[in-house]
Amino acid sequence: MKSPVSAVLLYAASVAFGKGLVLFTLPFLTRTLPPEDFIRLDMAAALIEPIGLIGCLAIAETLFRFAKGGAEDQARLTRILAGLAAGLGLPLALLCQVLLVPMIMGWPNMPGETALRLALLSACLGAFIELPLAYWRLTGHPLRFTAFVIGRALAQAAMLIGGLHAGFGVDGVLIGNAAIDALVILLLWRLMPGRGLPRLDPALLPAHLRYAGPIIGGGLAMFALGAMDRWFLAGAVAPAALAHYALAAKLAMALALAIQPFGLWWYPRRLAVLAGPDGPAETARFWLAGLALLCLGALAVTGLARLFVLGLFPIAYHGALAYLPWLILLVLLNELASLSNGPAYARAAGWRVLAVNLAGALVALVLYALLIPRLGLAGAIVATAAGQTCRLVLFWAETEARGRIPYPLPLGIAMIGATLVAMMALADGPHAGWAWPAVTGAMLLLVLGRAFLPPKGRQALVPGQG
């Protein structure tokens, strides 16, 4: 597996499989759990995810950044980072058990205390899973990495299905997943004999915190835009409606998977393209191609999700279709911001990206507090859309400062508007209209085709280019 192409395909398979398996378990979840229990599971995930982001300590990124020399130096750094993981992860786990759990147990739609404690403990120790997996990536073992990621995903899916089928409920699933993670930690470190013994070296702590702090902060900011609305919605919205919203959000995330092949190809080379000949115009061209793919993916996900919901989910969950177009739009805006942030990543440090993400998260959080008590789920959607739009505007402002990339914004906004109307027609319960989505899809294919044509055969969709 020394071929770069093989490695990329394996890593892509691990990501797609790990995230895609969630979609395939949704029909079983909705047939097994009433909406009230479904939202308990979703609320638990909304609490575990940010703790997991902190618990991973950006340990993989630190390993990749500071690893130098040969295998011996890499193994030595891995042992030092293992000591850091213990020195930071264990106090985090103690804080969660002593302070966080008593604070949140009174919230609506919470799982049982024992299940929540074990799930949060597992999240706090996430660095002990991330570090061995990162070591395998660093030392060129993509097959081992992918096999382990897929095996863990299968074990978690089996625990979910088996636990619910056996009647263990949401608490049983959370406890089972914590047990799986404990076994994963033991097995991962057993497969790294001689390299997994932690080594305490406080000298690396300041460098790690300086490097990992912005990464963790950015991840938490993106979590705030993606899932923190559940914290504000708990108690403000009926559990059944909140379950419809949560289900629509999970289905909408399929759009991120649909655009991933383009991202795997474009993101590694976009900075070189921007710095190359005719870089701004070429960047704008591929931005337009990415947006067209996003809009086409949004149409496809809406149509397939509609068939998915009507064909496989109980009637009690069909209300998710009312929220589906709007939540897919939020995913589209998030992915469009990623398409637009190349100039910010071209800077020498990542503080600009962190600042933009924090600004978007702050806008969303303020509007969650103001709008959700008055508008409920509609307020959550408006607040998230405002936060994502803030990120887009700030990334475009960065573009102006870095070289005026000629994004065709009027065409892009028109494409998004037409796509939203088409998605609303597709998601209209059992009476979906197909005429406007078909016309919109044809127009998007035309834009995509012209964006990818060689320059001599392409009409000027991007100002200053033809």
Secondary structure, DSSP 8 states (H G I E B T S, - for coil): ---HHHHHHHHHHHHHHHHHHHHHHHHHHHHHS-HHHHHHHHHHHHHHHHHHHHHHTTHHHHHHHH--SSHHHHHHHHHHHHHHHHHHHHHHHHHIIIIIHHHHTTSTT---HHHHHHHHHHHHTTHHHHHHHHHHHHTT-HHHHHHHHHHHHHHHHHHHHHHHHTT-HHHHHHHHHHHHHHHHHHHHHHTSTTT-S----GGGHHHHHHHHHHHHHHHHHHHHHHTTHHHHHBTTB-HHHHHHHHHHHHHHTHHHHHHHHHHHHHTTTHHHHHHSTTHHHHHHHHHHHHHHHHHHHHHHHHHHHHHHHHHHS-GGGGGGGGTHHHHHHHHHHHHHHHHH-HHHHTSSSSHHHHHHHHHHHHHHHHHHHHHHHHHTHHHHHHHHHHHHHHHHHHHHHHHHHHT-----HHHHHHHHHHHHHHHHHHTSTTS---HHHHHHHHHHHHHHHHHHS-GGG----STT--
